[in-house]
Amino acid sequence: MRILARYIFREFLVPLFYCLAGFISIYVLFELFGSFSRLSEAKLPAGETVAYFAGYLSPFFHYLAPAALMLATLYTMWNFSRHSELVAMRASGVSLVAIAKPIVFGSVLVAAAVAFVNEWYMPRRAQWAKSLRAERFNTAKVSSGGGLSYCDSAANRTWAVNGYHDVMCRTLGDVRITTDRSDGSRESSVTAEKAMYLDGEWWLFNPVVRHYDTGGRPVATPVPELDALKLRAFPHFRERPEDIMMQNCDPRFASVRGKLRYIRVNKDMEESTRDSLRYDAWAQAVSPLACIVITLLSIPGGMASGRQSVFAGILGTVGMYFAYLGMVIACLALAKTEMMPPVPAALLPPVAFAALGFFRCMRPMSRTLALMALYFALLGAYVALAALLSGRLGMDCAMAHSLAATLPVLAAAFLTRRM
């Protein structure tokens, strides 16, 4: 059995590699069409050129990976059917679950890679690649850029950075940090040549600390020995580099932890902005699940035996893949317009199509398409009923969505069981 699993896994990896390489090459070629002349003029080293394209592609990787998995799975199962290998496996007592396990395992590995890119690589390199392109690939300007600012409303503290800062904002140059009292009067200000975030604390080089009374007049420092140090830690500065990045960089490139922390720290944020950012965080967190969901939908799509044609299964799988993307876009629009709560909007597409994938493995294609139509009909009924309850009747938003979701959920459970 292990020999068979290794064989299926190896046969699956080859088309997966070609599909990923093909999609990445297409994106690289499209980017080269617009920036080839500037890249030639800048004469970037090979390493930085590769890093630029990797950073440029990282925000799109969670779209490319499911598409590559779909094509690789369809080709693998179709190839097994074409050479009657699938018939031989089933005739030997090998279950469909055992055949699908190596492919699903491969999709889990790709999903882990997507999660790694979204949470670790993209926040580090995507903003750098965007800044490098905006500066016409002048690395000197990107590395010496300044003009950052950050306002911590909870601590009444404002950061202004006029000098150098690295990509992750862990090293800042020419920093001025001001802290105000709750009544708006200035409490203290700190200027420093450089600030570094080390071991969870900000360390300032050559800091100049000034204290003020309630009238805004400078007063003598209460700790002269401490303020005279040339290198000093400021543990009461609880701001983190990712907080500064969130206010100064493209929020699409932030990690899930950075987005959720930003929501938690900035309590005075507008509710619409908070919901929008919460949807982005949850959608980014569940995006790796699309790899597994699309693979589950594709496994039965490439199977054919006897006189059965594989074309209908492949066409249906591609249609369901685009239906999944359409549902993601629809839930995005509903969440951004506050017609649907952010967390259910982010979780609904992977959960619904995961159930559809398991259903498709056990039922004919016609019933699967009927179930998919049912899902979309119930989603439309849920949104319309929630809009009616909250808009026309003036019901509280949370209560309206809770009541609106009850009927579609019960109907889905009943009709799915009957199918």
C-alpha positions as CSV (number, residue, x, y, z in Angstrom):
1,M,0.0,0.0,0.0
2,R,2.9,2.4,0.7
3,I,4.3,1.7,-2.7
4,L,1.0,2.6,-4.3
5,A,0.7,5.8,-2.2
6,R,4.2,6.8,-3.2
7,Y,3.4,6.1,-6.8
8,I,0.2,8.2,-6.8
9,F,2.0,11.0,-4.9
10,R,4.9,11.0,-7.4
11,E,2.5,11.1,-10.4
12,F,0.7,14.0,-8.8
13,L,3.8,16.1,-8.0
14,V,5.0,16.2,-11.6
15,P,1.9,18.0,-13.1
16,L,1.6,20.1,-9.9
17,F,5.2,21.4,-10.4
18,Y,4.5,22.2,-14.1
19,C,1.3,24.0,-13.3
20,L,2.8,26.1,-10.6
21,A,5.8,26.9,-12.8
22,G,3.5,27.8,-15.7
23,F,1.3,30.2,-13.6
24,I,4.3,31.8,-12.0
25,S,6.0,32.3,-15.4
26,I,2.8,33.9,-16.8
27,Y,2.8,36.4,-13.9
28,V,6.5,37.1,-14.3
29,L,6.2,37.7,-18.1
30,F,3.3,40.1,-17.6
31,E,5.3,42.1,-15.0
32,L,8.3,42.0,-17.3
33,F,6.3,43.6,-20.1
34,G,5.8,46.7,-18.0
35,S,9.1,47.0,-16.2
36,F,11.7,45.4,-18.3
37,S,13.3,48.7,-19.5
38,R,13.5,50.0,-15.9
39,L,15.0,46.8,-14.7
40,S,17.6,47.0,-17.4
41,E,18.5,50.6,-16.5
42,A,18.7,49.9,-12.8
43,K,21.0,46.8,-13.3
44,L,19.8,45.0,-10.2
45,P,21.8,42.0,-9.1
46,A,20.3,38.6,-9.9
47,G,19.5,38.0,-6.2
48,E,17.6,41.2,-5.8
49,T,15.8,40.6,-9.1
50,V,14.6,37.2,-7.9
51,A,13.6,38.7,-4.5
52,Y,11.6,41.4,-6.3
53,F,9.6,39.0,-8.4
54,A,9.1,36.7,-5.3
55,G,7.8,39.6,-3.3
56,Y,5.7,40.8,-6.2
57,L,4.1,37.4,-6.6
58,S,3.5,36.6,-2.9
59,P,0.1,38.4,-2.6
60,F,-1.2,36.3,-5.5
61,F,0.1,32.9,-4.4
62,H,-3.0,32.0,-2.6
63,Y,-4.9,32.4,-5.9
64,L,-2.3,30.5,-8.1
65,A,-1.9,27.5,-5.8
66,P,-5.6,26.3,-5.8
67,A,-5.7,26.6,-9.6
68,A,-2.5,24.6,-10.0
69,L,-3.8,22.0,-7.6
70,M,-7.1,21.7,-9.6
71,L,-5.3,21.2,-12.9
72,A,-2.8,18.8,-11.4
73,T,-5.5,16.7,-9.7
74,L,-7.7,16.5,-12.9
75,Y,-4.7,15.5,-15.0
76,T,-3.5,12.9,-12.5
77,M,-7.0,11.2,-12.2
78,W,-7.6,11.5,-15.9
79,N,-4.2,9.8,-16.6
80,F,-5.0,7.0,-14.2
81,S,-8.4,6.5,-16.0
82,R,-6.9,6.7,-19.5
83,H,-4.4,3.9,-18.7
84,S,-7.0,1.9,-16.8
85,E,-4.9,2.2,-13.7
86,L,-7.9,3.4,-11.7
87,V,-9.9,0.4,-12.7
88,A,-7.1,-1.9,-11.7
89,M,-6.7,-0.2,-8.3
90,R,-10.5,-0.5,-7.6
91,A,-10.6,-4.1,-8.8
92,S,-7.7,-4.9,-6.4
93,G,-9.8,-3.7,-3.5
94,V,-8.2,-0.3,-3.1
95,S,-10.8,2.3,-2.0
96,L,-11.3,5.7,-3.4
97,V,-10.2,7.1,0.0
98,A,-6.9,5.3,-0.3
99,I,-6.3,6.6,-3.8
100,A,-7.2,10.1,-2.8
101,K,-5.0,10.2,0.4
102,P,-1.7,11.0,-1.4
103,I,-3.3,13.8,-3.4
104,V,-5.0,15.3,-0.4
105,F,-1.7,15.1,1.5
106,G,-0.1,17.0,-1.4
107,S,-2.8,19.7,-1.2
108,V,-2.2,20.0,2.6
109,L,1.5,20.6,1.9
110,V,0.7,23.3,-0.6
111,A,-1.8,24.8,1.9
112,A,0.9,25.0,4.5
113,A,3.2,26.8,1.9
114,V,0.4,29.3,1.2
115,A,0.0,29.9,5.0
116,F,3.7,30.4,5.3
117,V,3.8,32.9,2.4
118,N,0.7,34.8,3.8
119,E,1.9,35.0,7.4
120,W,5.6,35.3,7.1
121,Y,7.0,36.0,3.6
122,M,4.4,38.4,2.2
123,P,4.6,40.9,5.1
124,R,8.4,41.0,4.8
125,R,8.8,41.3,1.0
126,A,5.6,42.5,-0.7
127,Q,5.8,46.0,0.6
128,W,9.5,46.2,-0.3
129,A,8.8,45.0,-3.8
130,K,6.0,47.6,-4.2
131,S,8.3,50.4,-2.9
132,L,11.1,49.2,-5.2
133,R,8.8,49.4,-8.2
134,A,7.6,52.8,-7.3
135,E,11.2,54.1,-6.9
136,R,12.0,52.7,-10.4
137,F,14.2,49.9,-8.8
138,N,16.5,52.3,-7.0
139,T,17.4,50.3,-4.0
140,A,19.2,53.2,-2.3
141,K,16.0,55.3,-2.2
142,V,14.0,52.3,-0.8
143,S,16.5,51.6,1.9
144,S,16.8,55.2,3.0
145,G,13.2,56.2,2.9
146,G,11.6,58.0,5.8
147,G,8.4,59.9,6.5
148,L,6.7,57.3,8.8
149,S,4.2,58.2,11.4
150,Y,2.2,56.3,13.9
151,C,-0.5,57.4,16.4
152,D,-1.3,55.1,19.4
153,S,-4.7,56.5,20.6
154,A,-4.8,54.2,23.6
155,A,-1.5,55.5,25.0
156,N,-1.9,59.0,23.5
157,R,1.5,58.5,21.9
158,T,2.7,59.7,18.4
159,W,5.7,58.5,16.5
160,A,7.4,60.5,13.8
161,V,10.2,58.9,11.7
162,N,12.2,61.1,9.4
163,G,15.2,58.9,8.6
164,Y,16.0,55.4,7.7
165,H,13.7,52.5,8.4
166,D,14.0,48.8,7.4
167,V,11.3,46.8,5.7
168,M,9.9,45.4,9.0
169,C,10.2,48.8,10.8
170,R,12.3,47.2,13.5
171,T,15.1,49.8,13.0
172,L,14.1,53.4,12.7
173,G,16.3,56.5,12.2
174,D,15.7,60.1,13.4
175,V,12.8,59.4,15.7
176,R,10.6,61.7,17.7
177,I,8.1,60.2,20.1
178,T,5.6,62.4,22.0
179,T,3.2,61.4,24.7
180,D,0.2,63.4,25.8
181,R,-2.0,63.4,28.9
182,S,-5.7,62.4,28.7
183,D,-6.6,66.2,28.7
184,G,-4.5,66.8,25.6
185,S,-1.5,68.5,27.2
186,R,2.0,67.4,26.4
187,E,3.5,65.0,29.0
188,S,6.9,64.1,27.5
189,S,8.9,63.9,24.2
190,V,11.8,61.8,23.2
191,T,14.1,62.4,20.2
192,A,16.7,59.8,19.2
193,E,19.2,59.1,16.4
194,K,18.0,55.6,16.1
195,A,15.5,53.2,17.6
196,M,15.7,49.4,17.4
197,Y,13.1,46.8,18.5
198,L,15.0,44.1,20.4
199,D,13.6,41.3,22.6
200,G,10.2,42.9,22.8
201,E,11.5,46.4,23.8
202,W,12.4,49.6,22.0
203,W,16.0,50.7,22.5
204,L,16.9,54.3,21.7
205,F,20.4,55.5,20.8
206,N,21.4,58.9,22.2
207,P,17.9,59.8,23.4
208,V,17.0,63.3,24.5
209,V,14.1,63.2,26.9
210,R,12.0,66.2,27.9
211,H,9.2,66.4,30.4
212,Y,6.4,69.0,30.6
213,D,3.9,70.2,33.2
214,T,0.2,70.5,32.6
215,G,0.7,74.0,31.1
216,G,3.1,72.7,28.5
217,R,6.2,74.2,30.1
218,P,9.4,72.1,30.3
219,V,10.3,70.8,33.8
220,A,13.3,69.1,35.2
221,T,13.5,65.4,34.7
222,P,12.6,63.2,37.7
223,V,15.2,60.6,36.7
224,P,18.3,62.5,35.5
225,E,20.7,59.5,35.7
226,L,18.4,57.4,33.6
227,D,17.7,60.2,31.0
228,A,21.5,60.8,30.6
229,L,22.1,57.3,29.3
230,K,23.3,57.1,25.7
231,L,21.6,53.8,25.1
232,R,18.4,53.1,26.9
233,A,15.4,50.8,26.8
234,F,11.8,52.2,26.9
235,P,9.7,49.2,28.1
236,H,6.6,51.4,28.5
237,F,6.5,52.0,24.7
238,R,4.2,49.1,23.9
239,E,3.9,49.8,20.2
240,R,5.3,47.1,18.0
241,P,6.9,47.3,14.5
242,E,3.9,45.6,12.9
243,D,1.6,48.4,14.3
244,I,3.7,51.0,12.6
245,M,3.7,49.0,9.4
246,M,-0.1,48.7,9.4
247,Q,-0.5,52.5,9.4
248,N,2.2,53.2,6.8
249,C,2.1,50.3,4.4
250,D,-0.5,48.6,2.3
251,P,-2.8,46.7,4.8
252,R,-3.2,43.9,2.2
253,F,0.4,42.9,2.9
254,A,0.1,42.6,6.6
255,S,0.0,39.3,8.5
256,V,-3.2,38.0,10.1
257,R,-1.7,38.6,13.6
258,G,-0.8,42.1,12.6
259,K,-4.3,42.9,11.4
260,L,-6.0,41.4,14.5
261,R,-3.6,43.2,16.8
262,Y,-4.2,46.5,15.0
263,I,-8.0,46.0,15.6
264,R,-7.5,45.2,19.2
265,V,-5.1,48.1,19.9
266,N,-7.0,50.8,18.1
267,K,-10.3,50.8,19.9
268,D,-11.4,54.2,18.5
269,M,-11.5,52.9,15.0
270,E,-14.7,53.3,13.0
271,E,-17.0,50.2,13.1
272,S,-17.1,50.0,9.3
273,T,-13.2,50.1,9.1
274,R,-13.0,47.5,11.9
275,D,-15.4,45.1,10.1
276,S,-13.5,45.5,6.8
277,L,-10.2,44.8,8.4
278,R,-11.6,41.9,10.4
279,Y,-12.9,40.4,7.2
280,D,-9.5,40.8,5.5
281,A,-7.8,39.1,8.5
282,W,-10.2,36.1,8.5
283,A,-10.2,35.7,4.7
284,Q,-6.4,35.7,4.7
285,A,-6.4,33.1,7.6
286,V,-8.8,30.7,5.8
287,S,-7.4,31.2,2.3
288,P,-5.0,28.2,2.5
289,L,-8.1,26.0,3.0
290,A,-9.0,26.7,-0.7
291,C,-6.2,24.4,-1.7
292,I,-7.8,21.4,0.1
293,V,-11.3,22.3,-0.9
294,I,-10.5,22.6,-4.6
295,T,-8.6,19.3,-4.5
296,L,-11.6,17.5,-3.0
297,L,-13.8,18.9,-5.8
298,S,-11.2,17.9,-8.5
299,I,-10.6,14.2,-7.4
300,P,-13.9,12.8,-8.7
301,G,-13.9,15.2,-11.7
302,G,-11.0,13.5,-13.4
303,M,-12.3,9.9,-12.9
304,A,-13.9,8.0,-15.7
305,S,-14.3,4.3,-16.4
306,G,-15.9,2.2,-19.1
307,R,-18.0,4.3,-21.4
308,Q,-18.2,7.2,-19.1
309,S,-16.6,10.4,-20.5
310,V,-14.2,12.4,-18.3
311,F,-15.0,15.7,-20.1
312,A,-18.2,16.3,-18.2
313,G,-16.4,15.8,-14.9
314,I,-13.6,18.2,-15.8
315,L,-16.0,20.8,-17.1
316,G,-18.0,20.6,-14.0
317,T,-14.9,20.9,-11.8
318,V,-13.8,24.0,-13.6
319,G,-17.3,25.5,-13.3
320,M,-17.3,24.8,-9.5
321,Y,-13.9,26.4,-9.2
322,F,-15.1,29.6,-10.8
323,A,-18.3,29.3,-8.7
324,Y,-16.0,29.2,-5.6
325,L,-14.2,32.3,-6.7
326,G,-17.6,34.0,-7.4
327,M,-18.8,33.1,-4.0
328,V,-15.6,34.6,-2.4
329,I,-16.1,37.8,-4.4
330,A,-19.8,38.0,-3.5
331,C,-19.1,37.5,0.2
332,L,-16.3,40.1,0.0
333,A,-18.7,42.6,-1.5
334,L,-21.4,41.8,1.1
335,A,-18.9,42.1,4.0
336,K,-17.5,45.4,2.7
337,T,-21.0,46.9,2.3
338,E,-21.9,45.7,5.8
339,M,-24.7,43.5,4.5
340,M,-23.1,40.4,6.1
341,P,-20.9,40.0,9.2
342,P,-17.2,39.8,8.4
343,V,-16.4,36.4,10.0
344,P,-19.3,34.4,8.5
345,A,-18.5,36.0,5.1
346,A,-14.9,34.8,5.3
347,L,-15.8,31.3,6.5
348,L,-18.8,30.6,4.3
349,P,-17.1,29.9,0.9
350,P,-14.5,27.3,2.2
351,V,-17.0,25.6,4.5
352,A,-19.8,25.4,1.9
353,F,-17.5,24.1,-0.9
354,A,-15.8,21.7,1.5
355,A,-19.2,20.1,2.2
356,L,-19.8,20.2,-1.5
357,G,-16.5,18.4,-2.2
358,F,-17.4,15.6,0.3
359,F,-20.9,15.4,-1.2
360,R,-19.5,15.1,-4.7
361,C,-17.2,12.2,-3.8
362,M,-20.4,10.2,-2.8
363,R,-23.0,11.5,-5.2
364,P,-23.4,11.9,-9.0
365,M,-22.5,15.1,-10.7
366,S,-26.1,16.1,-11.3
367,R,-26.9,16.1,-7.6
368,T,-23.8,18.0,-6.8
369,L,-24.8,20.8,-9.2
370,A,-28.2,20.8,-7.7
371,L,-26.7,21.2,-4.2
372,M,-24.5,24.0,-5.4
373,A,-27.5,25.8,-6.8
374,L,-29.2,25.3,-3.5
375,Y,-26.2,26.8,-1.6
376,F,-26.4,30.0,-3.8
377,A,-30.1,30.2,-3.4
378,L,-29.9,30.0,0.4
379,L,-27.1,32.5,0.5
380,G,-29.3,35.0,-1.5
381,A,-32.3,34.3,0.8
382,Y,-30.1,34.9,3.9
383,V,-28.8,38.2,2.6
384,A,-32.2,39.4,1.5
385,L,-33.9,38.5,4.8
386,A,-31.1,40.1,6.8
387,A,-31.3,43.3,4.8
388,L,-35.1,43.3,5.2
389,L,-34.9,42.8,9.0
390,S,-32.2,45.4,9.6
391,G,-33.1,47.9,7.0
392,R,-36.9,48.0,6.8
393,L,-37.8,46.8,10.3
394,G,-34.9,48.5,12.1
395,M,-33.8,45.4,13.9
396,D,-30.3,45.2,15.5
397,C,-27.7,44.0,13.0
398,A,-26.5,41.0,15.0
399,M,-30.1,39.9,15.8
400,A,-31.2,40.4,12.2
401,H,-28.3,38.2,10.9
402,S,-28.9,35.6,13.5
403,L,-32.6,35.3,12.6
404,A,-31.9,35.5,8.9
405,A,-29.4,32.6,9.1
406,T,-31.8,30.3,10.9
407,L,-34.1,29.4,8.0
408,P,-31.4,28.8,5.4
409,V,-29.4,26.6,7.7
410,L,-32.4,24.5,8.6
411,A,-33.4,24.2,5.0
412,A,-29.9,23.3,3.9
413,A,-29.7,20.6,6.6
414,F,-33.0,19.1,5.6
415,L,-32.5,19.2,1.8
416,T,-28.9,18.0,2.0
417,R,-30.1,15.0,4.0
418,R,-32.8,14.2,1.6
419,M,-30.4,14.4,-1.4
